[in-house]
Structures are given as structure tokens and as C-alpha cells.
Amino acid sequence: MASKYAQGIYLIKNPEKYLGNKRPYYRSSWENSFMRFCDNNPSVIGWASEAVHIPYRNPFTNKNTIYVPDFLIVYIDKAGQKHAELIEVKPRKEIAMENAKSYRDQLMVALNYCKWEAAKAWAKMNNMNFRVVTENEIFHNGKSR
């Protein structure tokens, strides 16, 4: 069965910025847009797709497993300071219960919360931030940033 989402290998335009060990694979048009942003934005000095593996306990199976955030980015802010962040790209309906319209979305919110708590702790131990980016941050007035 074919996926209803855009998927494929992203063709890197600025390979000197790519920090990953494997070719970046996008699983949605939103991830593809974020890859283009990282690749083309001069403030982003390095990025990788699915490069970090973080252990966490799945609340539904009660088993230890691995969470792989979508992106690791390194950028320079307006003040010239260097930052590193883990980024997860998710639809709004999967980030908070008030946005979850279906039971499936509610389960995803609960699972994501556990993953993201582990990611926040991992990022803090590695002097980084963890952030979830939704369609609101990726798209502005219907256009990719």
C-alpha cells in the first residue's frame, strides 16, 4: 500500500553543512520543507536527519525502546551565538490533547509526551534544546518558509 504522505531521499544542495552519516530521508512534505530550510538557510551551519537515538520507556508496552528525533541542527542566532537543537516535526493534532480530535491522536499525544520528555533530558545533558515544530512554524500564509 502506498503512503499518503510525500516520502523520499532529500537531495542535499550544500553537502558541507550536512552532519549525518546517512542520506536524509523525508517522511512528509513538512519534513522535506524543513530539510530545504536547513540546507538553504545561511544561519544553519550544520544539520542532520535522524542522527540521534534516545532511549525511553514506551508507556503502552512498558518496554524500553528508542526515540529518533527528526533533526539535529546547529545554527548561529542574530547575536552571533551558536546553538544546537533537536527538532521534531509533528502536526498540531499530535502535540497536545486539546488539539487531538481522534482517539488515535490522543494516543499519539501520550506517546509523544514520553518521547519528548526523554529528548528534553537528553538535550539538556548535551547542552542543547529540544523543540517540536508544527505546520504553523513551517508554513506561513500557506507557503513554506
N, C-alpha and C positions, 0 to 999 in steps of 0.2 A: 504494500500500500504506500503510495507516495505521500510525503509530508505536505501539509497545507501551508507550511512556512518556507520562506526562502532559505536555502541552505547551499553551502559551497565553500570552496577554498578562496580566501581573500588573496588577491594579487598585490603584494606589497610594492609600493612606489618608492619608498625610502628605506631600503633594507638596513642601512646603518643604524636606524632607530629601533629596529625590531630585536627584542631581547630573548624571544622564545627559542626553544630547541626544535619545535615542530611547526609546520606551516599552519598559519591561522585559519581555522575553520569556523564559519559563522553558521548559527542555527536559526537565525531570524534576520529579517531585513533591519531590525533595530540594531542587532549586533554588527551587521555589515556597515550600517551608518556610523556606529561608534568606532569601528576599525578605520574607516575613512577619516574620521575626525582625528584619531590618534596619529595616523600615518601622515596627514597633511598639515596638522596644526604645528606651527613653529615653536610654541611653548611646550609641547610634548617632546621631551628629548629621548624618551625610551618607552617602549610598551611591549607587552607580551599577551598572548591569548592562552587561557587555561594553563598557566605556568606554575601555579601554587596549589599544593594539596594539603588540606587542613582536616585533621581528624575531628569527628564529633559523634555524638550518640543520637541515632535516629529515635525519635520519641514514639514511633508507631511499632517498630520492631524491637526496640531496646537493645539494638546491636551497635557496636562501634563501626563507623564507616567513614568515608572520605567526602569532603565537600571541595569542589574545584571552582573558585570564583572565575567569572568570565575573563577579567582583565587585571593585569598589573600595569600601572602607568607611572612614569616619572616625569615631572613637569617643573617648569620654572614659573613662579607666580609674578604678578605685576611689580612686586617689591624686589624681585630678583632672587627670592628664596626657592630652594629646591625642595620638592615634596614627592613622596611615593604613596600611592593609594592602590588598594584592591577595589575593583569595581565589579558590581553585579548588575546586569541589565535585566529588568523584570517589568512586566506590565503592572500598572497600579493595582489591579484587582488581586494581585498575589503578594502585596506588601503590607496590607492592613485589613483587619476583619471588617471595618466599615466599608471597604471597597469590594469585598468578596461577595459576589452575587450568588454563587452556587456552593453546594456542599464541597465539591472538588476544590474550588478556590479557597474555601475555609481551611481545608486540609493542607493545601499548599502554603497558606499563610503560616500555619502552625509549624510545618516542616521548615519553611524558610527562616522563621524566627530562631529555631535551634541552630541552623547552619550559620546564620548571621551573628549570633552570639559568639560562636566559636571563631568566626572570621574576625570579629572585633577584637577578641582577646589575642588572637594570633598576630593581627596587625599591630596592636599596641606593643606586644613583646618585640616586634621587629621595627619599631619606630615608624609606623605607617598609619594611615587611616583606612577605614573600610567605608564604602559608600554604595548605596543602591541608586541606580539611575533608571528612571522610568521614561515612558514616552513623552512626558511633559518636559524633561530635560533634553531629550534627544531631538525632539521636533518643536519647532517654533513657527506658529502660523502655518502649520501643515507642511513645512519644509525642513529637511534635515539641516542641522547646524553645521 
